[in-house]
Amino acid sequence: MTHTSPFSIRGALALLLSFCTWCATAQLRFEAPRHDFGTVVWQSPVTATFHFTNVGSQPLTIRDVRPDCGCTVVNWPRTSIAPGAEGIITATFDAALLGHFEKQMAVTVSDADKDIWLTISGDVVMKLIDISSRFPCRVGDLYLDADNIEFDDVQRGDIPQKALTVYNGGRQSIEPSLMHLPKYLTVTADPAVLRPGRTGRLLFTLNSNLLHNYGLTQTSVYLSRFSGDRVHRDNEIGVSATLLPPVAVNVDIARAPQATLDSTLLHMGSLSRKKKLKAVVNLTNTGHADLHVSALQVYNPGLSVSLSKRHLKPGESAKLRIAVSAMSNTFKGRRRVLLITNDPAHPKIVIDLLVAK
């Protein structure tokens, strides 16, 4: 004769009761039992709508919906809900207190042994920050006012600083930091821990003594939000620095070279129908000494440039050919061309390229 232990019987009964309870409470099925309002303005009530369906074979009645706080007003259908019928429960939160909130409501259904719990949550703030206009760049829950830093007109020995403003649009505090920093660049986060709904700064400091060459130096650094964050284009920040050659002392401007361009702002047209846009600019030495172009560089990898002459005698001209490819759309930052010359009045010349959408 086989004997069944009391433990096995109790376990089987508990499992059966649990299953029956699940059956009883599962007849009213909600599409989503939780609603997150996100950011809510203080004293501006908001309403969540919970959609449900009677998935059972018998009519049901919602006997009561009890919020855990007087700050929430609920409404539900009082009539019988037929099998297969749908309905809604609404919950209006008054947003009377600042800060994060999470409120629950117990839904009591006829013939059910357990209540069904619905949840609303969000953050109440004094006013909404216009994220889209103030912080157009996003890295996860962090919003930035720009995704590139430019150090222009740097002289050897300068220690310039630039700042990015950062807004934490998430629910958790974040310790922002930068990955893949070159030796000539340091970054400090202020504050070190950025709380939800707060703004801070990323302060970039450039040590120009560690830049190797005159002209343009570019790199990419990556914003890290947590330990082990990945390196990806989505969290990339471009950094450029333009180191100018030493300023000549006691230069006779009347006898110096002078670099003159047709234009330093080019409207290139649209890439929507073309794979490449081209333009030609004339560079003329209108001074009284030989003009030397020591550097010809681009800020955007989607650009290509060539100069017919790098050394121009007084009165001579050279053709600067510029091409913009569709690849330039995939890179951050402005489309610009840089010339470094020995013109004491214009050691750095920048040509901006405008491309229509």
Secondary structure, 3 states (H helix, E strand, C coil): CCCCCHHHHHHHHHHHHHHHHHHHHCCEEECCCEEEEEEEECCCCEEEEEEEEECCCCCECEEEEEECCCCEEEECCCCCECCCCEEEEEEEECCCCCEEEEEEEEEEECCCCCCEEEEEEEEEECCCCCHHHHCCEEECCEEECCCEEEEEEECCCCCCEEEEEEEECCCCCECCEEECCCCCEEEEEECCCECCCCEEEEEEEECHHHCCCCEEEEEEEEEECCCCCCCCHHHEEEEEEEECCCCCCCCCHHHCCCEEECCCEEEEEECCCCCEEEEEEEEEECCCCCEEEEEEEECCCCEEEEECCCEECCCCEEEEEEEEEHHHHHCCCCCEEEEEECCCCCCEEEEEEEEEC
